[in-house]
Amino acid sequence: MAADTAAGRLADEPIDHRFKALPPDADGLTVGELAAQRRDLFTGGFTTPVLALSAEAMEHNLALMERYATEHGLAFAPHGKTSMSPQLFERQIDRGAWGITAAVPHQARVYRAFGIRRIFLANELVDAAALRWLSGELDADPDFRCITYVDSVRGVELMDEALRACGARRPVEVVVELGAGDGARTGARTDADCAAVADAVADAPSLRLVGVAGYEGEVPEPDSERVRAWLDRLVALTAAFDKAGRFADVDEIVLSAGGSAWFDTVAEVFADVPALSRPVLKLLRSGAYVSHDDGHYRRITPFNRVPQEGALHPAFRLWAQVVSCPEPGQAFVNAGKRDAAYDLDLPAPQVVRSARDGSFRPATGITVSGLSDQHAWLRLEEGVELEVGDWVGMGLSHPCTSFDKWQLIPVTTDQSTVTDFIRTFF
């Protein structure tokens, strides 16, 4: 990572009490100085609990998705809400990403503070203050591009009012969001609704229609057939808009979908997009791949269906220490809801490091049965023993709610050598 970029300059940030788990004796060092010491995660003064990211796993995942997008002819705007880490954004862009996807104005502001030049804002933006900020960014930087959703006539009216009120000079590029079905999340529900939104955009001088988008992960009771049918609808709507001349003043038509569960189906359907009047930017937005996980995404990743295309590697491991063994079959470690994702699955013990001799063994027969704020409840099968002081390494489920609990995350090579730190901005 280049030291002269905003993300690279995060290495100059001083270590202090803001960052949990870091060695107390590192106070006063910069992040870069501490990384250069290559301390051991277990013997280098780190306090527990401590979340670590595998450098090898992340590099593998970055390379895999770069290759996947390239081989399938997809542009890639990974969703930044997963990590909110400018260092990872920079690495994703270095790996060929078109830009970074955001969901809310705060995320877009973080992206801009770290020099992101292309943002896909996958939400309808009706906040007048945020629109003033966006307009100012667009007017100040001719190389900055931001595309945002619209899914209602009223939303278009609010956007146009706010942008005209602040004297916007550049129109905001928008894509009509097609909803994934009745009972799904956002998005215009019918083709007629989408056409009405597009008509409203055409009447709004501060906006410019550049494409169509949606999120197939919200298809009710999704399976390959239902997801494919919805994606076919998305493509057909794009073609219908093009035939009606709605994209006459754009250089390329944006067609976007793709979370982390169905990007294989997106790739298949987008490969058969018919010829349109303009080149098509087929924009994939999957974001959880950088760290992957040991639960939800391990189960649903499309690579389970297309193993010949590769496999993502889980990068997270949360280390905690046993602080109490009050009765047979029960132990407690000092990591809880404040430290671990738990919205989809409880942490999964994987490995134990002995406090006596530093040896490692599989965490066979150990499960997490519940979480308190600062404790995980461990259930031990008969014959399994833990001692106070032992370290327990746990896999996590759901990257989005793992990253957001940590401001500065050690990156390790060979499991324990800390070589870098990932800064997050939630």
C-alpha positions in Angstrom: 0.0 0.0 0.0 1.4 3.3 -1.0 2.4 5.5 1.9 1.4 8.7 0.1 -2.2 7.8 -0.2 -4.8 8.6 2.5 -5.2 5.0 3.4 -1.4 4.5 3.5 -1.1 7.4 5.9 -3.2 5.5 8.4 0.1 3.9 9.4 1.0 7.2 11.0 -1.9 7.1 13.4 -0.7 6.9 17.1 -1.5 3.8 19.2 -3.5 4.6 22.3 -6.5 3.6 24.5 -9.0 3.8 21.6 -7.9 0.5 20.2 -8.8 -2.6 22.2 -6.6 -5.6 22.5 -3.4 -3.8 21.4 -0.3 -4.1 23.6 -0.4 -1.5 26.4 3.3 -1.0 26.0 2.7 0.1 22.4 1.1 3.4 23.4 2.9 6.2 21.7 4.0 4.1 18.8 2.4 4.6 15.4 0.4 1.8 13.8 3.2 1.4 11.2 5.9 1.2 13.9 4.0 -1.5 15.8 3.4 -3.5 12.6 7.1 -3.3 11.8 8.0 -5.0 15.1 6.2 -8.1 13.8 5.1 -9.1 17.3 3.6 -12.5 18.1 -0.1 -12.4 18.7 0.1 -14.6 21.8 3.4 -13.5 23.4 3.8 -10.0 22.1 1.7 -8.2 24.7 -1.7 -8.3 23.0 -4.6 -8.5 25.4 -7.6 -10.7 25.1 -10.1 -10.8 23.4 -8.4 -10.0 20.2 -9.7 -10.3 16.6 -7.2 -11.3 13.9 -7.3 -11.4 10.2 -5.3 -13.9 8.2 -3.1 -12.1 5.6 -2.9 -15.2 3.5 -6.7 -15.8 3.4 -7.5 -12.2 2.5 -4.9 -12.2 -0.3 -6.3 -15.4 -1.7 -9.9 -14.0 -1.6 -8.9 -10.7 -3.2 -7.2 -12.6 -6.1 -10.0 -15.1 -6.5 -12.7 -12.5 -6.9 -10.6 -10.4 -9.2 -10.1 -13.4 -11.5 -13.8 -14.4 -11.2 -15.0 -10.9 -12.3 -12.5 -10.7 -15.1 -13.3 -14.2 -16.5 -17.0 -13.4 -16.4 -16.8 -10.0 -18.0 -18.1 -8.2 -14.9 -17.1 -4.8 -13.5 -16.8 -5.0 -9.7 -17.9 -2.5 -7.1 -17.7 -4.5 -3.8 -19.9 -3.3 -1.0 -17.8 -1.4 1.4 -20.2 -1.6 4.3 -18.8 -5.0 5.1 -15.4 -3.7 6.3 -15.5 0.1 6.1 -11.8 -0.2 5.8 -10.1 2.3 3.4 -7.0 0.0 3.3 -9.1 -2.9 2.0 -10.9 -0.5 -0.5 -7.5 0.4 -1.8 -6.5 -3.2 -2.2 -9.8 -4.0 -3.9 -9.3 -1.2 -6.4 -5.7 -2.3 -7.0 -7.2 -5.7 -7.8 -9.3 -4.2 -10.5 -12.5 -3.0 -8.8 -14.4 -0.3 -10.7 -15.3 1.4 -7.5 -16.9 0.8 -4.1 -20.5 0.4 -3.2 -22.1 2.3 -0.3 -25.5 2.1 1.4 -25.8 5.4 3.3 -24.2 8.9 3.0 -21.9 8.4 6.0 -20.2 5.5 4.1 -19.9 7.6 1.0 -18.2 10.4 3.0 -15.7 8.0 4.4 -15.0 6.8 0.9 -14.4 10.3 -0.4 -12.2 11.2 2.5 -9.9 8.4 1.4 -10.0 9.3 -2.3 -12.5 6.8 -3.8 -13.3 8.1 -7.2 -16.3 5.9 -8.1 -19.2 5.2 -5.7 -22.3 3.1 -6.3 -24.8 4.2 -3.7 -27.2 1.3 -3.5 -30.0 3.2 -1.8 -32.4 6.0 -2.6 -30.8 9.2 -1.3 -33.5 11.7 -0.2 -31.7 13.5 2.6 -31.3 17.1 1.5 -28.1 17.7 3.6 -26.5 14.6 2.1 -27.5 15.6 -1.4 -26.0 19.1 -0.8 -22.7 17.3 0.2 -22.9 15.0 -2.8 -23.5 17.9 -5.2 -20.5 19.8 -3.7 -18.3 16.7 -4.2 -19.4 16.3 -7.8 -19.0 20.0 -8.6 -15.5 20.2 -7.0 -14.1 17.0 -8.7 -14.9 16.4 -12.4 -13.3 12.9 -12.1 -15.7 11.8 -9.3 -18.6 9.6 -10.3 -21.5 8.6 -8.0 -24.5 6.5 -9.1 -27.4 6.2 -6.7 -30.8 4.3 -6.6 -34.2 5.8 -7.3 -37.3 3.7 -6.6 -40.2 6.2 -6.3 -41.6 9.3 -8.0 -41.7 11.0 -4.6 -38.0 10.2 -4.1 -37.1 11.6 -7.4 -39.0 14.8 -6.6 -37.2 15.2 -3.2 -33.8 14.7 -4.9 -34.5 17.2 -7.6 -35.8 19.8 -5.1 -32.8 19.5 -2.9 -30.3 19.5 -5.8 -31.9 22.5 -7.5 -32.1 24.3 -4.1 -28.3 24.0 -3.6 -27.5 25.1 -7.2 -26.1 21.7 -8.4 -24.1 22.1 -11.6 -23.6 18.4 -12.4 -26.6 16.1 -12.6 -26.6 13.1 -10.2 -26.6 9.8 -12.1 -29.3 7.4 -11.0 -30.5 3.9 -11.7 -34.0 2.7 -11.3 -34.2 0.0 -8.6 -36.3 -3.0 -9.5 -37.7 -4.6 -6.3 -37.2 -8.3 -5.9 -40.9 -9.0 -5.3 -43.9 -8.5 -3.0 -42.7 -8.4 0.6 -39.1 -7.8 -0.4 -37.1 -4.8 0.7 -36.9 -1.6 -1.4 -37.4 -1.1 -5.2 -40.2 -0.4 -7.5 -42.4 -3.4 -7.7 -43.7 -3.5 -11.3 -42.4 -2.6 -14.7 -45.1 0.1 -14.8 -43.8 1.5 -11.5 -40.2 1.5 -12.8 -41.3 3.3 -16.0 -43.1 6.0 -13.9 -39.9 6.5 -11.9 -37.9 6.8 -15.1 -40.4 9.3 -16.4 -40.0 11.4 -13.3 -36.2 11.3 -13.7 -36.5 12.5 -17.3 -38.5 15.5 -16.0 -35.9 16.3 -13.3 -33.0 18.4 -14.7 -30.8 17.6 -11.8 -30.9 13.9 -12.4 -29.7 11.6 -15.2 -30.9 8.1 -15.8 -28.0 5.7 -16.5 -29.4 2.3 -15.9 -31.3 -0.3 -13.9 -30.3 -2.2 -10.7 -31.5 -4.4 -7.9 -30.6 -7.0 -5.3 -31.4 -10.6 -6.0 -30.7 -11.6 -2.4 -34.2 -10.2 -1.5 -36.0 -12.5 -3.9 -38.6 -14.2 -1.6 -37.7 -17.9 -0.8 -34.7 -17.7 -3.2 -33.4 -20.6 -5.2 -31.6 -20.7 -8.5 -34.8 -20.7 -10.5 -36.4 -17.8 -8.7 -33.3 -15.7 -8.7 -32.7 -16.4 -12.4 -36.3 -15.4 -13.2 -35.9 -12.1 -11.4 -32.5 -11.4 -13.0 -34.1 -12.1 -16.4 -36.7 -9.5 -15.5 -34.0 -7.0 -14.6 -32.3 -7.5 -18.0 -35.6 -7.3 -19.9 -36.4 -4.0 -18.1 -33.1 -2.6 -19.1 -33.6 -3.6 -22.7 -37.1 -2.1 -22.7 -35.8 1.2 -21.3 -33.1 1.2 -24.0 -35.6 0.5 -26.7 -37.7 3.4 -25.5 -34.7 5.7 -25.8 -34.3 6.4 -22.1 -30.5 6.1 -22.3 -29.9 8.3 -25.4 -27.6 10.8 -23.5 -25.3 8.3 -21.8 -22.1 6.7 -22.9 -22.8 3.4 -21.2 -25.8 1.6 -19.6 -25.3 0.5 -16.0 -26.8 -2.9 -15.1 -26.1 -3.9 -11.5 -26.9 -6.7 -9.1 -25.0 -9.3 -7.1 -24.7 -9.9 -3.4 -22.5 -12.6 -1.9 -25.0 -15.5 -2.2 -26.0 -15.6 -5.9 -23.2 -13.9 -7.9 -22.8 -17.1 -10.0 -26.4 -16.8 -11.2 -25.8 -13.1 -11.8 -22.7 -13.9 -13.9 -24.7 -16.5 -16.0 -27.6 -14.2 -16.7 -25.5 -11.1 -17.4 -23.4 -13.2 -19.8 -26.5 -13.3 -22.1 -27.5 -9.6 -22.0 -28.6 -8.7 -25.5 -26.9 -6.1 -27.6 -28.1 -2.6 -26.6 -27.6 0.8 -28.1 -24.7 1.5 -25.7 -22.0 -0.6 -24.1 -23.3 -2.2 -20.8 -21.4 -1.8 -17.5 -22.3 -5.1 -15.8 -21.6 -4.2 -12.2 -21.3 -6.8 -9.5 -21.5 -5.7 -5.8 -20.6 -8.7 -3.6 -18.7 -7.5 -0.5 -18.3 -10.2 2.1 -15.7 -12.1 0.1 -12.6 -10.3 1.5 -12.8 -12.0 4.9 -15.5 -14.6 4.1 -16.5 -16.4 7.3 -16.9 -19.7 9.1 -20.7 -19.7 9.2 -23.4 -18.0 7.1 -21.3 -17.2 4.0 -19.4 -20.5 4.2 -22.8 -22.2 3.8 -24.3 -19.9 1.1 -21.3 -19.0 -1.1 -21.9 -19.6 -4.8 -18.5 -21.4 -4.9 -20.3 -24.3 -3.2 -22.3 -24.6 -6.5 -19.3 -24.0 -8.8 -16.3 -25.5 -6.9 -14.3 -25.7 -10.2 -14.1 -21.8 -10.0 -12.3 -21.9 -6.6 -13.1 -21.4 -2.9 -13.0 -18.5 -0.5 -11.0 -18.9 2.7 -12.3 -17.6 6.1 -9.9 -14.9 7.4 -11.4 -14.1 10.8 -10.4 -15.7 14.1 -11.4 -14.3 17.4 -9.0 -15.2 20.3 -10.2 -15.2 23.9 -8.9 -16.6 27.1 -10.6 -18.9 29.5 -11.3 -16.9 32.7 -13.4 -19.3 34.6 -14.1 -23.1 34.8 -16.7 -23.0 37.6 -18.1 -26.5 37.2 -17.6 -29.7 35.1 -18.6 -29.2 31.5 -18.7 -25.4 31.7 -16.1 -22.7 31.0 -16.2 -19.0 30.2 -13.9 -17.0 27.9 -13.6 -13.2 28.0 -15.2 -12.4 24.6 -18.9 -11.7 24.2 -21.4 -9.6 22.2 -19.2 -6.6 22.2 -16.5 -8.6 20.4 -18.1 -11.2 18.2 -20.8 -11.3 15.5 -23.8 -13.2 16.8 -26.8 -12.1 14.7 -26.6 -15.1 12.4 -24.6 -17.7 14.3 -22.7 -18.0 17.5 -18.9 -18.1 17.4 -17.5 -21.6 16.7 -14.4 -22.8 18.7 -11.8 -24.1 16.4 -8.5 -24.3 18.2 -7.1 -24.2 21.8 -3.7 -22.8 22.7 -2.4 -24.1 26.0 -1.5 -21.5 28.6 1.1 -24.0 30.0 3.2 -24.7 27.0 1.8 -22.8 24.0 0.9 -25.9 22.1 -2.2 -26.0 19.9 -4.9 -28.6 19.6 -8.3 -28.8 17.9 -11.2 -27.4 19.9 -13.0 -30.8 19.6 -16.0 -31.1 21.9 -16.2 -27.4 22.7 -19.2 -25.3 21.7 -20.4 -21.8 22.4 -23.9 -22.1 24.0 -24.5 -18.4 24.5 -23.0 -14.9 24.8 -23.1 -12.3 27.5 -21.8 -8.8 26.8 -18.2 -9.8 27.7 -18.3 -13.5 28.1 -18.9 -16.6 25.8 -20.5 -19.6 27.5 -18.6 -22.7 26.6 -20.1 -26.2 26.9 -17.5 -29.0 27.1 -18.3 -32.6 26.2 -17.4 -35.3 28.7 -13.7 -35.8 28.9 -12.8 -32.4 27.4 -10.8 -30.1 29.6 -9.9 -26.4 29.5 -7.8 -24.5 32.0 -8.0 -20.9 33.1 -5.6 -19.0 31.0 -6.0 -21.2 27.8 -6.6 -19.3 24.6 -9.6 -20.4 22.5 -9.6 -19.4 18.8 -13.1 -19.1 17.3 -14.5 -18.7 13.8 -17.1 -16.1 13.2 -20.2 -15.8 11.1 -21.3 -12.6 9.2 -18.3 -10.3 8.3 -20.5 -7.1 8.5 -21.1 -7.5 12.2 -17.6 -8.7 12.9 -15.7 -5.8 11.4 -17.9 -3.2 13.0 -16.9 -4.1 16.6 -13.2 -3.4 16.0 -11.5 -0.1 15.1 -8.0 -1.6 14.5 -7.6 -5.3 13.6 -4.3 -7.1 13.6 -3.4 -8.9 10.4 -1.4 -12.1 10.9 0.8 -14.3 8.8 1.4 -17.9 9.8 -1.4 -17.5 12.3 0.5 -15.5 14.9 2.9 -13.0 13.4 1.3 -9.5 13.3 2.4 -7.8 10.2 -0.2 -5.1 9.6 -3.4 -3.5 11.0 -6.7 -2.9 9.4 -8.5 0.4 10.4 -12.2 0.6 10.2 -14.6 3.6 10.1 -18.1 2.6 11.2 
